[in-house]
Amino acid sequence: MHERRSVLAPGGMVVAPHALATAAGLEILQQGGNAVEAAIAAATTIAVVYPHMNAIGGDNFWLIYEASTGKVHALSACGQAGRQCTIEAYRAAGYSQELPRRGPLAALTVPGAPDGWAEAHAFSREHLDGQRSLADLLARAIGYAANGFPVTPGQEAWTRRNVGPESGPFGQLERFKGFRRAFLRDDGTPYDAGELMRLPELAVTLQVIADEGRDAFYVGPIAELITLHLCGQGGLLTEEDFAAYRSRWDAPLSVGYRDWTLYNTPPPTQGLTSLQILKIAERFPFQRWTDGDADYYHVLIEATKQAFVDRDAWIADPDAVRIPLEELLSERRAAERASAIDAAMAAPPPNARAVGGDTVWFGAIDAAGNAVSCIQSTYFDFGSGVIPPGTGVVLQNRGSSFSLDPRHPNALAPGKRPFHTLNPAMALRDGRPELIYGTMGGEGQPQTQAALATRILDRGMGVQEAIDAPRWLYGRTWGERHERLLVERRVDPRVLDELRRRGHDVVLADAWDDRMGHAQAIWIDPRTGVRHGGADPRGDGIAAGV
């Protein structure tokens, strides 16, 4: 692939893994809107045009930098388990080891995304002098759902992976009538890339929200249609669960990292893990290492293993479990974890939990310096696979990450929020954003964040260059018995040989493998203020600025 260059702009910028979402956000900036308004336009648009990776029936998490105060705010639009969703109920339904991944019983948490959009919109009006109505910001999304949008190569590929007997136990989504109606042709085959897809029921749902606000989704006819369908199919969410839902504003997590302050979202997300990896990495000379050094990969992989131990032991809903955040993010803890890394030999796998998930991350910054890092997901591609008739809403299966072991910190309980792989990131220097970044990819999110941060902040790589550089993925995804190290085959063969010699179970991946996540980033040059944006060629997005 020819070397690509970062997109440069003097004022605002939007990056997203789908070009139409970037364009929707950019249009808002061009009309004088702020970064939060641009992010809402991108979020609602991508919930329509990238349905395999996120949807209105999922969750989202936000970091918002308020330029006038220099504060970073964290918004968690994370749905909780329904009041009937108990370990006993699932055991009675025949699930003793793991929760279902697909189907009505997999849709056990309330969607948080619409409330997240509404809360972010209210914040924009109150703190950033936002002037755009929620209806204005949803207009692009409604138009694409009603009139059609072109299927991307990514959507075609992920749809084909999820239909037919060869798609395995987590696939065969054609068994769900709503999925067939929405995402397959009349003959039951997937759409080809470039064909127009229309989602008329989703257009109606979005229009009702635009006209009546978030309550139309949570206490009106939409909630009634969703829960009526789930109840008829054996699901457990109720209208009362929807009516009780509210997203929340939390204090973000932050740590010092060399000259920067890194921010991420608190539990139940794995933002803690992303920060821990970089705190461990801070003890090593990443400024001197390149992608041609096996040490670069080895140390970050070993730091990931160390951080996953704390992740799996602690991260859950902080309302239900006391999590010692201060200790887990302390210098002492980072030093202890770093000292456990053997520079010459890979540590044994930490028996980490299997984590899946597909997601979208997008970011925005406006001319005033307000900035957003946001991530939105339904967990698995196409979530639970369930789309209640009359709504067009793909319901997430994020609740399948709960445990059925009552002793586990992430044990299922009514009203509890599940462990989330989602975590948007931001790096500030001298109180101002310098790097806004994130990725999809479940287990790989903290690892790709570490790659971006060390390449851009430590080594001074360009944003697009850092995104394009070969990546790796350590861990175990659903259905696999062992942890492994997937490495894109573009990595220097001498590095691969050295990693194997150190004991890593290296498995070669495609040269540009979308299992590595779809990363985007914006770097703000602290000398000039120029915005540098990049989007992942493994996805379908672009960066654009004004």
C-alpha positions as CSV (number, residue, x, y, z in Angstrom):
1,M,0.0,0.0,0.0
2,H,1.2,3.5,-0.9
3,E,2.1,5.5,2.2
4,R,-0.8,7.6,3.2
5,R,-0.6,11.0,4.8
6,S,-2.5,12.5,7.8
7,V,-5.3,15.0,7.0
8,L,-4.4,18.5,8.2
9,A,-6.8,21.3,9.1
10,P,-6.5,24.6,11.0
11,G,-9.9,24.6,12.8
12,G,-12.2,21.6,13.4
13,M,-11.8,17.9,12.6
14,V,-13.9,14.8,12.6
15,V,-12.7,11.2,12.3
16,A,-14.9,8.1,12.1
17,P,-14.7,4.5,10.7
18,H,-17.4,5.4,8.1
19,A,-17.0,8.2,5.6
20,L,-20.7,9.3,5.8
21,A,-20.5,9.6,9.6
22,T,-17.4,11.8,9.2
23,A,-19.2,13.9,6.6
24,A,-22.2,14.3,8.9
25,G,-20.0,15.6,11.7
26,L,-18.0,17.8,9.4
27,E,-21.2,19.4,8.1
28,I,-22.1,20.5,11.6
29,L,-18.6,22.0,12.2
30,Q,-18.9,23.8,8.8
31,Q,-22.2,25.3,10.0
32,G,-20.6,26.7,13.2
33,G,-21.6,23.8,15.5
34,N,-19.4,22.6,18.3
35,A,-17.5,19.3,18.7
36,V,-20.2,17.7,20.8
37,E,-22.9,18.5,18.2
38,A,-20.6,17.2,15.5
39,A,-20.1,14.0,17.5
40,I,-23.8,13.5,17.9
41,A,-24.4,13.8,14.2
42,A,-21.6,11.3,13.5
43,A,-22.9,8.9,16.2
44,T,-26.5,8.9,15.0
45,T,-25.4,8.6,11.4
46,I,-23.0,5.7,12.0
47,A,-25.7,3.9,14.0
48,V,-27.6,3.7,10.7
49,V,-24.9,3.2,8.0
50,Y,-22.6,0.8,9.9
51,P,-25.1,-1.5,11.5
52,H,-22.8,-4.5,11.9
53,M,-20.6,-2.5,14.4
54,N,-23.1,-0.4,16.3
55,A,-26.7,0.6,16.6
56,I,-29.3,2.7,18.4
57,G,-29.9,-0.4,20.5
58,G,-26.4,-0.4,21.9
59,D,-24.4,1.7,24.4
60,N,-21.9,4.6,24.2
61,F,-19.2,6.2,26.3
62,W,-18.0,9.7,26.0
63,L,-15.0,11.8,27.0
64,I,-15.7,15.5,26.5
65,Y,-13.1,18.2,26.9
66,E,-14.5,21.6,27.8
67,A,-12.1,24.2,26.5
68,S,-13.5,27.1,28.6
69,T,-12.7,25.3,31.9
70,G,-10.0,22.8,30.9
71,K,-12.1,20.0,32.4
72,V,-12.6,16.5,31.0
73,H,-16.1,15.0,31.5
74,A,-17.0,11.3,31.3
75,L,-20.5,10.2,30.2
76,S,-21.4,6.5,30.6
77,A,-24.5,5.6,28.6
78,C,-24.3,2.0,29.7
79,G,-27.5,-0.1,30.0
80,Q,-28.1,-2.1,33.1
81,A,-29.6,-5.6,33.4
82,G,-33.4,-5.9,33.6
83,R,-35.0,-6.6,36.9
84,Q,-36.0,-10.1,35.9
85,C,-32.4,-10.9,34.7
86,T,-31.1,-13.1,37.4
87,I,-28.6,-16.0,37.5
88,E,-31.5,-18.3,38.6
89,A,-33.6,-17.2,35.6
90,Y,-30.9,-18.1,33.2
91,R,-30.1,-21.4,34.9
92,A,-33.7,-22.3,34.7
93,A,-33.6,-21.5,31.0
94,G,-30.7,-24.0,30.6
95,Y,-27.7,-21.8,30.8
96,S,-25.3,-23.0,33.5
97,Q,-21.8,-22.0,32.2
98,E,-22.2,-18.9,29.9
99,L,-25.0,-16.6,29.0
100,P,-26.5,-16.8,25.5
101,R,-24.7,-14.7,22.9
102,R,-27.6,-14.3,20.4
103,G,-31.3,-14.2,20.6
104,P,-33.9,-12.6,22.9
105,L,-32.3,-13.8,26.1
106,A,-29.0,-12.2,25.0
107,A,-30.8,-8.8,24.9
108,L,-30.7,-8.4,28.7
109,T,-29.5,-4.9,29.1
110,V,-31.4,-1.7,28.3
111,P,-29.9,0.3,25.3
112,G,-28.0,3.4,26.5
113,A,-27.1,5.0,23.2
114,P,-30.2,7.2,22.7
115,D,-30.0,8.6,26.3
116,G,-26.3,9.2,25.7
117,W,-27.0,11.3,22.7
118,A,-29.6,13.3,24.6
119,E,-27.3,13.9,27.6
120,A,-24.5,15.0,25.3
121,H,-26.9,17.3,23.6
122,A,-28.0,18.8,26.9
123,F,-24.3,19.3,27.9
124,S,-23.6,21.1,24.6
125,R,-26.5,23.5,25.2
126,E,-25.6,24.2,28.8
127,H,-21.8,24.4,28.6
128,L,-20.8,25.0,25.0
129,D,-23.5,27.3,23.8
130,G,-24.8,24.7,21.4
131,Q,-27.5,26.0,19.1
132,R,-28.5,22.9,17.1
133,S,-31.6,21.0,17.9
134,L,-31.5,17.2,18.4
135,A,-33.7,17.0,15.3
136,D,-31.1,18.9,13.3
137,L,-28.4,16.5,14.4
138,L,-30.4,13.4,13.6
139,A,-31.4,14.6,10.1
140,R,-28.6,12.9,8.2
141,A,-29.2,9.6,10.0
142,I,-32.9,9.7,9.3
143,G,-32.3,10.5,5.7
144,Y,-29.9,7.6,5.2
145,A,-32.3,5.2,6.9
146,A,-35.3,6.3,4.9
147,N,-33.7,6.9,1.5
148,G,-30.8,4.4,1.5
149,F,-27.1,4.2,2.0
150,P,-24.5,2.2,0.2
151,V,-23.3,-1.0,1.8
152,T,-19.6,-0.9,2.5
153,P,-17.1,-3.7,1.9
154,G,-16.8,-4.1,5.6
155,Q,-20.6,-4.5,6.1
156,E,-20.8,-7.0,3.3
157,A,-17.9,-9.1,4.7
158,W,-19.3,-9.1,8.3
159,T,-22.8,-10.0,7.1
160,R,-21.5,-12.9,5.1
161,R,-19.6,-14.1,8.1
162,N,-22.8,-14.2,10.1
163,V,-25.2,-16.1,7.8
164,G,-25.3,-19.8,6.8
165,P,-24.3,-22.9,8.6
166,E,-20.6,-22.2,8.2
167,S,-20.9,-19.1,10.4
168,G,-21.0,-21.3,13.5
169,P,-22.9,-21.1,16.7
170,F,-22.6,-17.4,17.1
171,G,-23.7,-16.8,13.5
172,Q,-26.6,-18.0,11.4
173,L,-28.4,-14.7,12.1
174,E,-30.8,-15.4,9.3
175,R,-32.8,-17.5,11.9
176,F,-34.0,-14.1,13.3
177,K,-36.9,-12.7,11.2
178,G,-36.0,-9.1,12.0
179,F,-32.4,-9.6,10.9
180,R,-33.5,-11.2,7.6
181,R,-36.0,-8.4,6.8
182,A,-33.5,-5.6,7.6
183,F,-30.1,-6.9,6.3
184,L,-30.7,-9.6,3.7
185,R,-32.3,-9.5,0.3
186,D,-35.7,-11.1,-0.3
187,D,-34.0,-14.3,-1.4
188,G,-32.0,-14.4,1.9
189,T,-28.6,-13.4,0.5
190,P,-26.4,-10.6,1.8
191,Y,-26.3,-7.3,0.0
192,D,-23.1,-6.6,-2.1
193,A,-20.9,-3.7,-1.4
194,G,-22.2,-0.6,-3.3
195,E,-25.8,-1.7,-3.2
196,L,-28.3,0.7,-1.5
197,M,-29.8,-0.5,1.8
198,R,-32.9,1.1,3.3
199,L,-34.0,0.8,6.9
200,P,-37.5,2.4,6.9
201,E,-38.6,1.2,10.3
202,L,-35.4,2.6,11.9
203,A,-36.1,5.9,10.0
204,V,-39.5,6.1,11.8
205,T,-37.9,5.4,15.2
206,L,-35.3,8.0,14.7
207,Q,-37.9,10.6,13.5
208,V,-39.9,10.0,16.7
209,I,-36.9,10.6,18.8
210,A,-36.0,13.7,16.9
211,D,-39.6,15.0,17.3
212,E,-40.2,13.9,20.9
213,G,-36.8,13.5,22.5
214,R,-35.3,10.6,24.4
215,D,-38.5,9.8,26.3
216,A,-40.0,8.6,23.1
217,F,-37.5,5.7,23.2
218,Y,-37.7,4.9,26.9
219,V,-41.2,5.5,28.0
220,G,-43.2,5.6,24.8
221,P,-44.3,3.3,22.0
222,I,-40.8,2.3,21.0
223,A,-40.1,0.7,24.4
224,E,-43.5,-0.9,24.3
225,L,-42.8,-2.5,20.9
226,I,-39.3,-3.7,21.9
227,T,-40.4,-5.3,25.2
228,L,-43.6,-6.8,23.8
229,H,-41.5,-8.6,21.2
230,L,-38.9,-9.8,23.7
231,C,-41.6,-11.0,26.0
232,G,-43.2,-13.0,23.2
233,Q,-39.9,-14.6,22.4
234,G,-38.9,-15.5,25.9
235,G,-36.8,-12.4,26.7
236,L,-36.8,-10.7,30.1
237,L,-36.5,-6.9,29.6
238,T,-39.7,-4.9,30.5
239,E,-41.1,-1.5,29.9
240,E,-40.3,-0.7,33.6
241,D,-36.6,-1.4,32.8
242,F,-36.6,1.1,30.0
243,A,-38.5,3.7,31.9
244,A,-36.0,3.5,34.8
245,Y,-32.9,4.0,32.6
246,R,-30.6,7.0,32.9
247,S,-27.0,7.4,31.8
248,R,-24.6,9.0,34.2
249,W,-21.8,11.5,34.4
250,D,-18.7,10.2,36.1
251,A,-15.3,11.4,37.0
252,P,-12.9,10.2,34.3
253,L,-9.8,8.1,35.1
254,S,-6.5,9.9,34.6
255,V,-2.8,9.2,35.0
256,G,0.4,11.0,34.3
257,Y,2.4,9.6,31.4
258,R,5.7,11.3,30.7
259,D,4.7,14.9,29.6
260,W,1.0,14.0,29.2
261,T,-2.1,13.3,31.3
262,L,-4.0,10.4,29.9
263,Y,-7.7,10.1,30.3
264,N,-10.1,7.3,30.0
265,T,-13.5,6.1,31.2
266,P,-14.0,4.4,34.6
267,P,-15.4,1.0,35.3
268,P,-17.4,-0.9,34.2
269,T,-15.2,-0.1,31.1
270,Q,-11.7,-1.4,30.6
271,G,-10.4,2.1,30.5
272,L,-8.4,1.2,33.6
273,T,-6.6,-1.5,31.6
274,S,-5.7,0.9,28.8
275,L,-4.2,3.3,31.3
276,Q,-2.4,0.5,33.2
277,I,-0.7,-0.8,30.1
278,L,0.8,2.7,29.4
279,K,1.8,3.2,33.0
280,I,3.7,0.0,32.9
281,A,5.2,1.0,29.5
282,E,6.4,4.3,31.0
283,R,9.1,2.4,32.7
284,F,10.7,1.3,29.4
285,P,12.6,3.3,26.7
286,F,9.9,3.4,24.0
287,Q,11.4,6.6,22.6
288,R,14.4,4.5,21.4
289,W,12.5,1.5,20.0
290,T,11.1,1.2,16.5
291,D,8.8,-1.3,14.8
292,G,11.9,-3.1,13.8
293,D,12.8,-3.9,17.4
294,A,11.3,-7.1,19.0
295,D,11.5,-5.3,22.3
296,Y,8.8,-2.9,21.3
297,Y,6.3,-5.6,20.7
298,H,7.5,-7.9,23.5
299,V,7.2,-5.3,26.3
300,L,3.7,-4.1,25.2
301,I,2.4,-7.7,25.0
302,E,3.8,-8.5,28.4
303,A,2.4,-5.3,29.8
304,T,-1.0,-6.3,28.4
305,K,-0.8,-9.7,30.2
306,Q,0.0,-7.9,33.5
307,A,-2.9,-5.5,33.1
308,F,-5.3,-8.2,32.1
309,V,-4.8,-9.9,35.5
310,D,-6.1,-6.8,37.2
311,R,-8.8,-6.3,34.6
312,D,-10.3,-9.7,35.2
313,A,-10.0,-9.6,38.9
314,W,-11.6,-6.2,39.4
315,I,-13.5,-4.5,36.6
316,A,-17.2,-4.7,37.1
317,D,-20.0,-2.3,38.0
318,P,-18.5,-0.1,40.7
319,D,-22.0,0.3,42.2
320,A,-21.8,-3.4,43.1
321,V,-18.1,-4.0,43.7
322,R,-15.6,-1.8,45.5
323,I,-12.7,-1.3,43.0
324,P,-9.4,0.1,44.4
325,L,-8.8,2.5,41.5
326,E,-6.2,4.6,43.2
327,E,-4.1,1.6,44.0
328,L,-4.6,0.0,40.6
329,L,-3.4,3.2,38.9
330,S,-0.6,4.0,41.4
331,E,3.0,4.3,40.6
332,R,3.7,1.5,43.0
333,R,1.4,-0.9,41.1
334,A,2.9,0.1,37.7
335,A,6.4,-0.4,39.0
336,E,5.5,-3.8,40.5
337,R,3.9,-4.9,37.2
338,A,6.8,-3.6,35.1
339,S,9.3,-5.5,37.3
340,A,7.5,-8.7,36.6
341,I,8.3,-8.5,32.9
342,D,11.1,-10.7,31.7
343,A,12.9,-8.9,28.9
344,A,14.1,-12.2,27.4
345,M,11.1,-14.5,27.9
346,A,7.3,-14.3,27.5
347,A,5.3,-14.9,30.6
348,P,2.7,-17.7,30.7
349,P,-0.8,-16.7,29.6
350,P,-2.7,-15.2,32.6
351,N,-5.9,-17.2,31.9
352,A,-7.7,-14.0,30.9
353,R,-11.4,-14.0,30.1
354,A,-12.4,-14.5,26.5
355,V,-13.6,-11.1,25.1
356,G,-15.3,-10.4,21.9
357,G,-16.9,-7.4,20.4
358,D,-17.2,-5.0,17.5
359,T,-17.5,-1.3,17.9
360,V,-17.0,2.1,16.4
361,W,-14.8,4.9,17.8
362,F,-15.1,8.4,16.5
363,G,-13.6,11.8,17.6
364,A,-14.1,15.5,17.0
365,I,-12.5,18.8,17.9
366,D,-13.8,22.3,17.0
367,A,-12.1,25.6,16.4
368,A,-12.5,26.6,20.1
369,G,-10.7,23.5,21.3
370,N,-13.7,21.5,22.6
371,A,-13.0,17.9,21.9
372,V,-14.9,14.5,22.0
373,S,-13.7,11.0,22.2
374,C,-16.6,8.6,21.8
375,I,-17.2,4.9,21.4
376,Q,-20.5,3.1,20.5
377,S,-21.3,-0.5,20.2
378,T,-23.7,-3.5,20.3
379,Y,-20.9,-5.8,21.5
380,F,-20.9,-8.7,18.9
381,D,-21.4,-7.8,15.3
382,F,-25.1,-7.2,14.9
383,G,-25.5,-7.5,18.7
384,S,-28.0,-10.1,19.8
385,G,-29.3,-10.4,16.2
386,V,-32.8,-9.4,17.4
387,I,-34.7,-6.5,15.8
388,P,-38.2,-6.1,17.2
389,P,-40.7,-5.5,14.4
390,G,-41.8,-1.9,13.8
391,T,-38.7,-0.5,15.4
392,G,-35.6,-1.2,13.2
393,V,-33.6,-1.3,16.5
394,V,-30.8,-3.9,16.6
395,L,-30.6,-4.9,20.3
396,Q,-27.2,-5.3,21.8
397,N,-25.9,-8.5,23.6
398,R,-23.5,-6.6,25.9
399,G,-25.1,-8.4,28.9
400,S,-23.6,-11.7,27.7
401,S,-20.3,-10.5,29.2
402,F,-21.8,-11.1,32.7
403,S,-20.8,-14.1,34.6
404,L,-23.2,-16.8,35.9
405,D,-20.8,-17.5,38.8
406,P,-22.3,-15.6,41.8
407,R,-18.8,-15.2,43.3
408,H,-17.5,-13.4,40.3
409,P,-17.2,-9.5,40.5
410,N,-19.1,-9.4,37.1
411,A,-21.8,-11.8,38.3
412,L,-25.2,-11.1,36.7
413,A,-27.7,-9.2,38.9
414,P,-30.8,-7.1,38.2
415,G,-30.0,-3.4,37.7
416,K,-26.2,-4.1,37.3
417,R,-24.1,-2.8,34.5
418,P,-21.9,-5.4,32.7
419,F,-18.2,-5.3,32.1
420,H,-17.5,-3.2,29.0
421,T,-14.6,-3.5,26.5
422,L,-15.5,0.0,25.3
423,N,-13.1,2.8,26.3
424,P,-12.5,6.1,24.5
425,A,-9.1,7.8,25.2
426,M,-7.6,11.3,25.2
427,A,-4.2,12.7,26.1
428,L,-3.7,16.3,27.3
429,R,-0.5,18.3,27.7
430,D,-0.4,21.5,29.6
431,G,-4.2,21.2,30.1
432,R,-5.1,21.0,26.4
433,P,-5.9,18.0,24.2
434,E,-3.0,16.8,22.1
435,L,-4.2,13.3,21.1
436,I,-7.8,12.1,20.8
437,Y,-7.8,8.4,19.9
438,G,-9.6,5.1,20.1
439,T,-10.5,1.9,18.3
440,M,-13.0,-0.9,18.0
441,G,-11.9,-4.4,18.7
442,G,-12.9,-5.8,22.1
443,E,-9.8,-7.4,23.6
444,G,-7.6,-5.4,21.3
445,Q,-8.8,-1.9,22.3
446,P,-6.2,-1.4,25.1
447,Q,-3.5,-2.9,22.9
448,T,-4.2,-0.7,19.9
449,Q,-4.5,2.4,22.2
450,A,-1.0,1.5,23.5
451,A,0.4,1.2,20.0
452,L,-1.1,4.6,19.0
453,A,0.1,6.4,22.1
454,T,3.6,5.0,22.1
455,R,4.0,5.6,18.3
456,I,2.6,9.1,18.3
457,L,3.6,10.5,21.7
458,D,6.8,8.7,22.4
459,R,8.2,8.2,18.9
460,G,6.7,11.2,17.1
461,M,5.2,9.2,14.3
462,G,2.5,10.9,12.1
463,V,-1.1,10.0,13.0
464,Q,-1.8,8.2,9.7
465,E,1.6,6.5,9.8
466,A,1.0,5.2,13.3
467,I,-2.5,3.9,12.4
468,D,-1.2,2.2,9.3
469,A,1.8,0.5,11.0
470,P,1.6,-3.2,11.6
471,R,-0.4,-4.3,14.7
472,W,-0.9,-7.3,16.9
473,L,-3.6,-8.8,19.0
474,Y,-2.9,-10.8,22.1
475,G,-5.7,-12.8,23.8
476,R,-8.5,-15.3,23.4
477,T,-11.7,-14.6,21.6
478,W,-15.0,-16.5,21.9
479,G,-14.8,-20.2,21.0
480,E,-11.0,-20.5,21.4
481,R,-9.3,-22.5,24.1
482,H,-5.9,-20.8,24.2
483,E,-4.4,-17.3,24.2
484,R,-2.4,-16.5,21.1
485,L,-0.6,-13.6,19.6
486,L,-2.0,-12.6,16.2
487,V,0.5,-10.4,14.3
488,E,0.0,-8.8,10.9
489,R,2.3,-10.4,8.4
490,R,3.9,-7.1,7.5
491,V,6.0,-7.2,10.7
492,D,9.7,-7.8,9.9
493,P,10.3,-11.6,9.8
494,R,13.3,-11.2,12.1
495,V,11.0,-9.6,14.7
496,L,8.6,-12.5,14.4
497,D,11.4,-15.1,14.8
498,E,12.7,-13.3,17.9
499,L,9.2,-13.2,19.4
500,R,8.9,-16.9,18.8
501,R,12.3,-17.4,20.4
502,R,11.1,-15.5,23.5
503,G,8.2,-17.9,23.8
504,H,5.3,-16.1,22.2
505,D,2.7,-18.2,20.4
506,V,2.8,-16.2,17.1
507,V,0.1,-16.7,14.6
508,L,0.3,-14.7,11.3
509,A,-2.7,-12.6,10.4
510,D,-3.5,-10.9,7.1
511,A,-1.4,-7.9,6.2
512,W,-4.3,-5.6,6.9
513,D,-6.4,-7.6,9.3
514,D,-9.6,-5.9,10.6
515,R,-9.4,-8.1,13.7
516,M,-6.8,-5.6,14.8
517,G,-9.5,-3.0,15.1
518,H,-10.5,0.2,13.2
519,A,-8.5,2.9,14.8
520,Q,-8.8,6.6,14.3
521,A,-7.0,9.6,15.9
522,I,-6.6,13.3,15.9
523,W,-3.3,14.8,17.0
524,I,-3.1,18.6,17.7
525,D,0.3,20.1,17.1
526,P,1.1,22.0,20.4
527,R,3.2,24.5,18.5
528,T,0.8,25.5,15.7
529,G,-2.6,24.1,16.8
530,V,-3.0,22.4,13.4
531,R,-5.1,19.3,13.6
532,H,-3.7,16.1,12.1
533,G,-6.3,13.3,11.5
534,G,-6.0,9.7,10.5
535,A,-8.4,6.9,9.8
536,D,-7.8,3.1,9.6
537,P,-7.5,1.5,6.2
538,R,-8.8,-1.7,7.9
539,G,-12.2,0.0,8.2
540,D,-14.3,2.2,5.9
541,G,-13.6,5.7,7.4
542,I,-11.9,8.9,6.7
543,A,-10.6,12.0,8.6
544,A,-11.8,15.4,7.4
545,G,-11.3,19.0,8.7
546,V,-12.3,22.6,8.3
